[in-house]
Amino acid sequence: MHLDRGLGYQKARSLVADDALRALFEQCMQQSYHFADKLQAAMALQGMETHAKPSWAGAVYRGWMMVRVAVCARKDRAALCCSVAAERMMGLSYELLCSNKYLQYYFPLLKFTFLKQHFSLTKTREDLESLLIRYRRDTSRGIDGKTFSVVNHLSNEPSAS
């Protein structure tokens, strides 16, 4: 799951022109690989076998993302839309995992790991969604996708203090 997410962000990073958006996708990719390592460690501590390899469904989604970005005029925006859609799907998977009562009783460390990661993934998804809203608003005003910078968006957000 996280390997597919990491590979998706790696592909998205290679498809965008905006350096700041590319850096954001790099951060998301690193987060994915970090989560994969943490999840494998939790599974090993709970005595479960791990099979860490990308899925065919992830490969299909990455292929679809490449086609969508290739046919769109605003490539950065299309890659961001694909990333938000993938984050929403990941959120649904985590909601199912976190609501599983079986995990709570038989694999509490794994359940805790899922809950922690779900919180972080929700924050990442919300950040990407707000960026996409801003990106759509700015591009609809006539600013082309190449002049919009993620850094401008991130610097305008209120601090979390």
C-alpha positions in Angstrom: 0.0 0.0 0.0 2.7 2.5 1.0 5.1 1.2 -1.7 2.4 2.0 -4.3 1.8 5.4 -2.8 5.6 6.1 -2.8 6.0 5.0 -6.4 2.9 7.1 -7.3 4.5 10.2 -5.8 7.8 9.4 -7.5 6.0 9.2 -10.9 4.0 12.4 -10.1 7.2 14.2 -9.2 8.7 13.4 -12.6 5.6 14.7 -14.4 5.3 18.2 -12.9 7.2 21.4 -13.8 6.8 23.4 -10.6 9.9 22.8 -8.4 8.0 23.4 -5.2 5.3 20.9 -6.2 8.0 18.5 -7.1 9.5 19.0 -3.6 6.1 18.4 -2.0 5.7 15.2 -3.9 9.2 14.2 -2.8 8.2 14.7 0.9 5.1 12.6 0.3 7.2 9.9 -1.3 9.6 9.9 1.7 6.6 9.8 4.1 5.3 6.7 2.2 8.6 4.8 2.5 8.9 5.7 6.2 5.4 4.5 6.8 6.1 1.2 5.0 9.2 0.6 7.2 7.2 1.4 10.3 4.4 -0.9 9.3 6.8 -3.7 8.4 8.4 -3.4 11.8 5.1 -3.4 13.6 4.0 -6.5 11.7 7.3 -8.3 12.5 6.9 -7.5 16.2 3.4 -8.9 16.1 4.8 -12.1 14.5 3.3 -11.5 11.1 4.9 -12.1 7.7 5.4 -9.2 5.4 5.3 -9.1 1.6 6.6 -5.7 0.6 6.1 -5.4 -3.1 4.0 -3.0 -5.2 0.5 -4.2 -6.3 -0.8 -4.5 -9.8 -3.6 -2.1 -8.9 -1.0 0.5 -8.0 0.7 0.0 -11.3 -2.6 0.5 -13.2 -3.3 3.7 -11.2 0.2 5.1 -11.9 -0.4 4.3 -15.6 -3.7 6.0 -15.6 -2.1 9.0 -13.9 0.6 9.2 -16.6 -2.1 9.2 -19.3 -4.2 11.8 -17.6 -1.3 14.1 -17.0 -0.1 13.7 -20.6 -3.4 14.7 -22.2 -4.1 17.6 -19.8 -3.0 21.2 -20.6 -2.3 21.9 -17.0 0.0 19.0 -16.1 0.8 20.2 -12.6 -2.9 20.5 -11.7 -3.7 17.1 -13.2 -0.9 15.4 -11.2 -2.2 17.2 -8.1 -5.7 16.0 -8.8 -4.5 12.4 -9.2 -2.6 12.7 -5.9 -5.6 13.9 -4.0 -7.7 11.1 -5.5 -5.1 8.6 -4.4 -4.9 10.1 -0.9 -8.7 9.8 -0.6 -8.6 6.1 -1.5 -5.8 5.6 1.0 -7.9 7.3 3.6 -10.8 5.0 3.0 -8.5 2.0 3.3 -7.2 3.3 6.6 -10.7 4.0 7.9 -11.6 0.3 7.3 -8.4 -0.8 9.0 -8.8 1.4 12.0 -12.4 0.4 12.6 -11.4 -3.3 12.6 -12.1 -4.7 16.2 -10.1 -7.8 15.5 -6.9 -5.8 15.2 -7.6 -4.0 18.5 -7.6 -7.3 20.5 -5.1 -9.5 18.6 -2.7 -7.0 17.1 -2.7 -3.8 19.3 0.7 -2.6 18.1 -0.4 -2.9 14.5 -3.7 -1.1 15.3 -1.8 1.7 17.0 0.5 2.0 14.0 -2.5 2.3 11.6 -4.1 4.9 13.8 -0.9 7.0 13.9 -0.4 6.8 10.2 -4.0 7.5 9.4 -3.8 10.8 11.4 -0.7 11.8 9.4 -2.2 10.7 6.1 -5.4 12.7 6.8 -3.3 15.8 7.4 -1.4 15.3 4.2 -4.6 14.8 2.2 -6.1 18.0 3.7 -3.0 19.9 2.8 -3.1 18.6 -0.8 -6.8 19.4 -1.1 -6.4 22.9 0.1 -3.5 23.4 -2.3 -5.7 22.0 -5.1 -8.5 24.4 -4.3 -6.0 27.3 -4.3 -4.4 26.0 -7.5 -7.8 25.8 -9.2 -8.8 29.3 -8.1 -5.5 30.8 -9.2 -5.5 29.0 -12.6 -9.2 30.0 -13.2 -8.2 33.7 -12.8 -5.8 33.4 -15.8 -2.6 32.5 -14.1 -1.0 29.7 -16.0 0.1 26.6 -14.0 3.8 27.3 -14.6 3.8 30.6 -12.7 1.9 29.3 -9.6 4.2 28.1 -6.9 3.4 25.8 -4.0 5.8 27.9 -1.9 3.4 30.9 -2.2 0.5 28.7 -1.0 2.4 27.3 1.9 3.8 30.6 3.0 0.3 32.1 3.1 -1.1 29.5 5.5 -1.5 30.5 9.1 0.9 28.9 11.5 -0.3 26.0 13.7 0.9 27.6 16.9 
